């Protein structure tokens, strides 16, 4: 197995960035449905929409200014201090909303969890010190008093600071777009995606700025920087044509799930088994974004998941061709580069026939600084009688974990097993989970959330030998 050359300090830094990015995206991902609803209403009913309708267009402004930031603030608060944190998070978010004139997505991501943290410290300080019968009184008034003070601070100070930061970021994006430099961002985005920072980049960083830009300009290219399915499609097509072994056999199914299902994590192992292919992803990403920029393409809302279907749904009226052009050019360039790299690989790399083994070779590259936590074949197994629920977990609980749960659920059903198989975000793993299945880079976090469960680490949610082994053990 290839050894990581990263120093402990750099590995720790990478893990820290991953955790912070996942925390940011965790506030947005559960609310993506609401963002899509807003995007569809905007695309359909605004004056330049597909079917302009003044009556329904009145929903657009209140949703983006009030509903969506409040949802983010509430979700961020619940991540820190459950329901009480959610309530104070939404309350204080209202302060930054009213105190500014722009959508306060970044503000909600700051004050929601921040306010919940303050309340959590107070609750810890008074825990066990409240006289019996006064718990509800103290809980309600503490939240009201602390929340009232924080909402005034958010209204008068924090909102203005966040607005200034947003204006600076927007000016930077505008500079890159006006000088046709925005494609260079993909040189950083594509490698970060393969390290499973895709949701953090898209929903934690780009989407808040893109939504504010879309409100003023009617669309934003930022929605397409990370979510473009073209680069991943090109790499999978290259494996289908010039690949070898199980990678070639599984690539068609992965391409369908990636392009139409929008689950980009499915193609990451194909890059990790041959790291040189990151050059193909970067070339495709830069080409696609350059095409978007050249044709002045943009989307009205976040295409989540990053499916071609979501792209078409969020495209402004009359601008489907520019949007498709960026996807197609990205796929073509990434395919050509990936095919050349695969054809010129060393014989030892060409003879690799097992996708899982090749991915394991590269796991140090993407999980530097974390501990390998693969389940020992002879230890930690729960007996068949002790397993009632199997939970697949990932960052958001909607992408790769949903796919893995669906595959295992079918296998369990075919084997006649009544065991429940479900999926969730890592932060929401239920206490009654008997077995938790995660990607290797996420298992350590899952262990901390559900220490009572048996944990199984896998490399590829689409095709993993652990599925059949688990079915044989439990049927």
PyMOL commands that set and color helices and strands:
alter all, ss='L'
color gray80, all
select helices_A, chain A and resi 8-29+32-45+54-98+105-126+135-178+182-217+221-224+230-242+245-259+265-272+275-294+308-314+320-343+347-350+355-361+363-366+384-386+400-414+426-428+443-449+465-474
alter helices_A, ss='H'
color red, helices_A
select strands_A, chain A and resi 389-394+420-425+435-439+454-458
alter strands_A, ss='S'
color yellow, strands_A
deselect
rebuild
show_as cartoon
